[in-house]
Amino acid sequence: MITIHNVTKVFNKGTVNEKIALNQVNLELSPGDFVTVIGSNGAGKSTLLNAVAGNFEIDSGEIYIEDKNITNLPQYKRAQFISRVFQDPMLGTAGSMNIEENMVMALRRGSRLRLRKAISHKERAFFREELRKLGLGLEDRLTTRVSLLSGGQRQALTLLMATLQNPKLLLLDEHTAALDPKTAEKVLDLTCRVADNPRLTTLMITHNLHHALSVGNRTIMMHEGRVILDIKGEKRANITIEHLLGMFEEASGAKIENDRMLLA
């Protein structure tokens, strides 16, 4: 269970540039939930993920993972519970290191440092097996420097690394937005497979309304720092993008003409 309770974050407080990015946000994710998050720029989507990841202190509220209050836990300590994949494929991996070196860092994240052989035969066999699941041929390129991979290959590797330790929560911050459409679809398909075995609790920001309704089991919409819609179950299964836009207008009081205005 992931619980976000009355979380508020204000940037530039007390100045002319004051911005309420999160306004008493409440959200609960059950184990195995795959939640897509949509909303226009400035709605609070990325701020919500950053608050959960611990990128900054929130002004009020609490964040729990299961029964552990992580509200005041620094980012590096949250890493034992939370994994994240960013929009930029270059951010999740070390380009100057090879594939197996990146993977061993991900596998040992949060472990106590001690003298040991760099990479064991058992770990190398495990890496090959996991990489084989990607279907990209990377299992035969363990010693290839990551900087030589394409953006899609690098993002697929980042996604795999983020899930090696079965985190309590996987954060996906528009992780297909920087990829070409064909590659983005492949990475999204991989995302669904990786998140489903074992079933990971996942929070994914997207600007693609089709993906928002077709991926995962639940969609939330944010507006002006609040969650204004939470759609799941049969209602979500039968909803169309046009219906979703109408629900946004009703819930937000904002008039939009098409999905481009919503996602601008």
Residue pairs with C-beta under 8 A, 6 or more apart in sequence:
1 28
1 29
1 30
1 31
1 64
1 65
1 66
2 27
2 28
2 29
2 33
2 52
2 64
2 65
2 168
2 169
2 201
2 203
3 27
3 28
3 29
3 62
3 63
3 64
4 25
4 26
4 27
4 28
4 48
4 51
4 52
4 61
4 63
5 26
5 61
5 62
5 63
5 64
6 24
6 25
6 26
6 60
6 61
6 62
7 22
7 24
7 25
7 26
7 48
7 51
7 58
7 60
7 61
7 62
7 63
8 20
8 22
8 23
8 24
8 25
8 58
8 59
8 60
8 61
9 20
9 21
9 22
9 47
9 51
9 56
9 58
9 59
9 225
10 18
10 19
10 20
10 21
10 59
11 17
11 18
11 19
11 21
12 18
12 19
13 59
20 224
20 225
21 44
21 47
21 225
22 44
22 47
22 48
22 51
22 58
22 225
23 44
23 224
23 225
23 226
24 61
24 226
25 44
25 48
25 61
25 225
25 226
25 227
26 227
27 48
27 220
27 227
27 230
29 35
29 169
29 201
29 203
30 201
31 199
31 201
32 199
32 200
32 201
33 201
33 202
33 216
33 217
33 218
34 192
34 195
34 200
34 201
34 202
34 204
34 215
34 216
34 217
34 218
35 202
35 203
35 204
35 216
35 217
35 218
35 219
35 220
36 204
36 205
36 206
36 211
36 212
36 213
36 215
36 216
36 218
36 219
36 220
37 45
37 48
37 49
37 203
37 204
37 205
37 206
37 212
37 219
37 220
37 221
37 222
38 45
38 205
38 206
38 207
38 209
38 212
38 219
38 220
38 221
38 222
38 262
38 263
39 45
39 221
39 222
39 223
39 262
40 223
40 261
40 262
40 263
40 264
41 263
41 264
42 224
43 221
43 222
43 223
43 224
43 225
44 222
44 224
44 225
44 226
45 205
45 222
46 173
46 174
46 205
47 225
48 222
49 84
49 171
49 173
49 203
49 205
50 56
51 58
51 63
52 63
52 82
52 169
52 171
52 203
53 75
53 78
53 82
53 84
53 171
54 70
54 73
54 74
54 75
54 77
54 78
54 82
55 75
57 72
58 71
61 71
62 69
62 71
63 69
63 70
63 71
64 70
64 71
65 81
65 82
65 168
65 169
66 168
68 81
70 77
70 78
70 81
79 109
79 110
80 109
80 110
81 167
81 168
81 169
82 167
82 168
82 169
82 170
82 171
83 162
83 163
83 165
83 167
83 169
83 170
83 171
84 92
84 162
84 170
84 171
84 172
84 173
85 92
85 155
85 158
85 159
85 162
85 170
85 171
85 172
85 173
85 175
86 92
86 158
86 173
86 175
87 173
87 174
87 175
87 177
87 178
88 178
89 151
89 152
89 154
89 155
89 158
89 178
89 179
90 154
91 158
92 154
92 155
92 157
92 158
92 161
92 162
93 102
93 146
93 154
93 157
93 158
93 161
94 101
94 102
94 105
94 146
95 145
95 146
95 147
96 145
96 146
96 147
97 105
97 145
97 146
98 142
98 143
98 144
98 145
98 146
99 127
99 131
99 138
99 141
99 142
99 143
99 144
99 146
99 149
99 157
100 119
100 124
100 127
100 142
100 143
101 119
102 146
102 157
102 161
103 127
103 130
103 157
103 160
103 161
103 164
104 118
104 119
104 123
104 127
106 161
106 162
106 164
106 165
107 123
107 126
107 164
107 165
109 165
110 165
124 142
127 139
127 142
128 139
128 142
129 139
130 160
130 164
131 138
131 139
131 142
131 157
131 160
132 139
133 160
133 193
134 156
134 157
134 160
134 190
136 153
136 156
138 144
138 149
138 153
138 156
138 157
146 154
146 157
149 157
150 183
151 178
151 179
151 183
152 179
152 180
152 183
152 186
152 187
155 175
155 176
155 178
155 179
155 187
156 186
156 187
156 190
158 175
159 175
159 187
159 190
159 191
159 194
160 194
162 170
163 170
163 194
163 195
163 200
166 198
166 200
167 200
168 201
169 200
169 201
169 202
169 203
170 195
170 200
170 201
170 202
170 203
171 202
171 203
171 204
172 191
172 202
172 203
172 204
172 205
173 205
174 205
174 206
174 207
175 187
175 191
175 204
176 183
176 184
176 185
176 187
176 188
176 191
176 206
176 208
176 211
177 184
177 206
177 207
179 187
188 211
188 215
191 204
191 215
192 215
194 200
195 202
202 216
204 215
204 216
206 212
206 215
207 263
209 241
209 244
209 259
209 262
209 263
210 241
212 219
212 244
213 219
213 236
213 239
213 241
213 244
217 232
217 236
218 230
218 231
218 232
218 236
219 229
219 230
219 231
219 232
219 236
220 227
220 229
220 230
220 231
221 227
221 228
221 229
221 231
221 244
221 247
221 248
221 251
222 228
223 248
223 251
223 252
223 254
224 252
228 248
228 251
228 252
229 247
229 248
229 251
231 239
231 244
231 247
239 247
241 259
245 256
245 258
245 259
245 262
248 254
248 256
248 262
249 255
249 256
256 262
